[in-house]
Amino acid sequence: MQSIYRMRRRLADDAMRLAIVAAFFIFMPIASPYFLNMKNMMNILQNISLQGITAIGMTMVIITGGIDISVGGVMAFCVWVSASLMKSGMPWGFAILICLGIAAVCGSVNAFSIGVMKIPPMIATLAMMNMTRGLQTVISRGTTLTGLPDSFQFIGQGMVFGVIPLPAIIIVVLYLLASWFMKRTVMGRNIYAVGGNPEAARVAGIKNRRVLFFTYIACSMFATIAGIIFISRTNSAPATLGTNLEMRAIMAAVIGGTSVTFGGKGKIFGTFLGVVIVGLITNGLDLMGVSAYYQQFIQGVLVLTVVMLEAIRSNHAARKH
Amino acid sequence: MDNKTIINMRDIVMSFSGNRVLDGVHFTLREGEVHSLMGANGAGKSTLIKILNGIHHPVSGSIEIDGVPVRIREPKDAERHGLAFVHQELNVCRDMTVAENMYIGNWARDAMGLYDRRKTAQNAAHLLEMMGIDLDPYVTVRNLRTAEKQIIEILKTLTRNARVIILDEPTSSLNEKEKENFFDIIAKLKHQGVSIIFISHFLEDVMQLSDRVTVLKDGLNNGIFTRGSFAKEDLVTAMMGRSVENTVYRPLDLTEGGPLALELQHLSVERKFSDVDMRIQVGDIVGVCGLLGAGKTEIARAIFGMESITSGKIILFGEEISQPRPDRMLAKRVTLLTEERKLEGFVPLLSIRENTTLSILKHFRRRVTINLDAQRKRAEELAASMHIKMADIEQPVGSLSGGNQQKVVIAKCLASLPRLFLLDEPTRGVDVLAKLEIYKILRKAAEEGTTVVIFSSELEELLANCSKIIILKKGRAVGMVDSNQVTKNELMAMIG
C-alpha cells in the first residue's frame, strides 16, 4: 500500500511532463503518419543523445546549487583533441581515454575555483568556457575534421538488432545508471544534501569539496562522452562543435523540474523527460515541414510555455503546503 | 476596555490536504491593545497569522476590519488595511542605511523628484528620537546587531502607517537589556494607538506585555485570558492540555578530578575570543553562558572546527586535536547542534529519514548502494525516541513545525552516538513541552555516558540542567559556578 502511495507521489511530480509527452503521442500521429514509425522514434532518441547525455551531468551540477556553462567548450576542446589523435593514427580507445582525462582536468579546475576559491559557478565556468573554446579554435583553426576510423564510427552509427541505434541504447543506459546513482548511493545523496543546505551538510561531516569535485568532473565527462558519440555518428568534428550545448542542457534540466534558483531539487528522470520533450518539439516541427528559420523561435516559445506551466503548478503546490 | 474592535476573525476553518489545522477559531483585536497568541508547535498560530496576511485562504469563516467584512487575498490587501508583519527572519537590506531601510519604497523626494538622502535621514532621525532610540540614521545596517535590525523593522511598519503590527517571536534573540528597550518601544506604540499581535513562546515576555492572551491548541481556541486574571501555569495548562510540572532537575553530582572529556588551553580565535580555558568532565552536563557577542557560539564552532583557531589547544579525551574539522570531529564522535537551525541544521527538501541519518549515511552502505531498509529502520527508531510529530518518515523536514525540526536536528546529532555533544541555543523557538522533552533527551544521553555542553543565553535552562556553568564575558571565560549555589539574578549580574 505504502509503495503504491509513494509511486503515485513520485509520478505526481512529473505529471505535467508526462502529460506533455502523452499529448505528443496522441496528436502527432494525426498530424504526420511518419511520427509513430519505429525509425522516427529511434531518430528522436539519436538526435537527443548529444544534449541528453550532457544534461545528466548538468542536472547533478545544478542540484549542488551551481551551474556549468563550460560544457560546450570543454566538450569541443576534448573531442577535437581526440579526433586529431585518431587521425594521426592513435588507436581510438586510447584517444578517448586521453580526452576523458582532459575533461576530468577541466572539471577539477572548475571545482577548484568554485569549491576552494569560492568563485561563483557562473563566473568560474565562464572563464573555463573561454579557455577551452580558445584552445579549440587554436588547434582547429576553424576547419572541420573528417574521415575518422571506421571501427570508431560504430559507436555512433552502429545498430543493435538492426533497428536500434547504439546511441539510443547508450543514452537510456546512462540515464538509468545516473538515476540509480543519485537515488541510491551515498555520493548521490550527498549531492542533494550539499545543494539543499551546504552548511548543514558540512556540520553533518560531509566533505563538500569532494562532492563538488566529483560533480563538476562528472559534468565535464558526460559532455565529452556525448561529444564523442556525436562525432562518431556524423564522422566529422566541425569547428562549431558544441555551440550552445550548455544552454540546451540547462534548458532540458529546467524543463525537467530541476531548480536553478536554489539547489537540492531535481531528478534525473525529470531531466530525461525534459530532453525528450525538446526532442519531440524539434521532431514535430520537422515533420510538419516548419522552416528551420522559424524553428528556433517556436522552440523558444514552447519551452517558455512548458516552464511557465510547471511554475504555475509548483507555485500552486507550494501554496497548498 | 471599551476600545473599539479593529480585527474580528470568526469561525476560521483551514485545512491542508484534508487535514484540519484550524477548526473554527476566533480572534479579536482591540485598538491599542497587545494581544498575544500562544500555542504549542503545530497548534495553528502561524496558519492563523498567514490567513491574516493573505498567504493562506481559509476554507470558511469571516474576517472583519473596523466592522466591515473584508477578504484578504494577498499580502498587499493586508497592507492596505494597515496590517504590518515583522517576521522572525528579518528582511532588511544590509547594505543600505538605517534611514533608507526605514523608509524603503517611500523615500523622500526633492523638487526634481529624485531621491533626497538628507531629507530621508531627517525624517528617520525624527522618528528615532520620538521613539527614544539612539541610532544614527546614516549608519549601514550590516554593522548593526540583530536587536537593532529588529527595531528598524518595527519602525519600518510605522513609516507605512501601520495600525496593527504583528510580531512573530520578536524577543527570541534579545538579551535582557535589549528586551527592556524593546518593551519600552512597545509601550510607546500602544500609547500612539497602535495595536499589536504578539506571538511568542516566552511565557515571561507574554505575561509582561499582554493585555489579553489567546491560546490555541490543536486548531481550536483553548482559552482567552485578560491581564491580571491568570497565572503562568494557566497558560501552560491551556497550551498543553495538562499541567506540566516545572521540572527543576537536581544537577548531576560528580566528584572533582574525574577523567576529562574536553579541555581547552588558552584557546583563541582572532577577534572572536581569546585565552579561553575550560575543563569538562566525562558524563557531565555543563553550561556556558554569556551575553550576545561574549563568544559562546564562536567557542562551540571553534571546537567543532568551523572557525580557524589562532592559538591554544583543544584536548579531547586526552588526545590533542591540532586541526579540528567537522568531518574529523564527527569521526572522533563529537557533534555540534548549531544555533542557526534553518541555515545549518537540516536540508529542508530531504525527508526525516535522510536528515536524521545524514551524518551516518556511510554506515548503511551495502556494497555501493545505501541499504534503504536499514536506514529507514534507524530513522524510525530515532524519530520515535525523540517523539517527532510527523505524517510519515518520508515527510520533508522543511514542512515540519519549528520544534519538530529541532528534534530532527538533535536526532541527527545523537544518531552518530557522540561522546561529546555540543549544543548552541538548543531550545530557541521551541515550545515549552518540546523544550522539556529536549532536556529529557539530553539527560538520558548524559546518563548513557555522553558529555553534554550547552551554550545558551537562557539562564533558566542552564540552571535547571547543568551541574556547572561557565561564564563568558567579552570573549574570555571569567569563571565557573556550581548551579546549585547560584540564583538567576546572581548569574545575570555575573555576565552583565
Chai-1 contact restraints between the chains, C-beta under 6 A:
chainA,res_idxA,chainB,res_idxB,connection_type,confidence,min_distance_angstrom,max_distance_angstrom,comment,restraint_id
A,R184,B,T369,contact,1.0,0.0,6.0,A-B,restraint_1
A,R184,B,I370,contact,1.0,0.0,6.0,A-B,restraint_2
A,T185,B,V368,contact,1.0,0.0,6.0,A-B,restraint_3
A,T185,B,T369,contact,1.0,0.0,6.0,A-B,restraint_4
A,V186,B,L361,contact,1.0,0.0,6.0,A-B,restraint_5
A,V186,B,K362,contact,1.0,0.0,6.0,A-B,restraint_6
A,V186,B,R365,contact,1.0,0.0,6.0,A-B,restraint_7
A,A193,B,V347,contact,1.0,0.0,6.0,A-B,restraint_8
A,G196,B,V347,contact,1.0,0.0,6.0,A-B,restraint_9
A,G196,B,L349,contact,1.0,0.0,6.0,A-B,restraint_10
A,G196,B,L350,contact,1.0,0.0,6.0,A-B,restraint_11
A,N197,B,V347,contact,1.0,0.0,6.0,A-B,restraint_12
A,E199,B,L343,contact,1.0,0.0,6.0,A-B,restraint_13
A,E199,B,E344,contact,1.0,0.0,6.0,A-B,restraint_14
A,A200,B,E344,contact,1.0,0.0,6.0,A-B,restraint_15
A,A200,B,G345,contact,1.0,0.0,6.0,A-B,restraint_16
A,A200,B,F346,contact,1.0,0.0,6.0,A-B,restraint_17
A,A200,B,V347,contact,1.0,0.0,6.0,A-B,restraint_18
A,R202,B,P326,contact,1.0,0.0,6.0,A-B,restraint_19
A,V203,B,P326,contact,1.0,0.0,6.0,A-B,restraint_20
A,V203,B,T338,contact,1.0,0.0,6.0,A-B,restraint_21
A,V203,B,E344,contact,1.0,0.0,6.0,A-B,restraint_22
A,A204,B,L358,contact,1.0,0.0,6.0,A-B,restraint_23
A,A204,B,S359,contact,1.0,0.0,6.0,A-B,restraint_24
A,G205,B,P326,contact,1.0,0.0,6.0,A-B,restraint_25
A,G205,B,D327,contact,1.0,0.0,6.0,A-B,restraint_26
A,G205,B,L330,contact,1.0,0.0,6.0,A-B,restraint_27
A,G205,B,S359,contact,1.0,0.0,6.0,A-B,restraint_28
A,K207,B,D327,contact,1.0,0.0,6.0,A-B,restraint_29
A,G264,B,L349,contact,1.0,0.0,6.0,A-B,restraint_30
A,K265,B,L349,contact,1.0,0.0,6.0,A-B,restraint_31
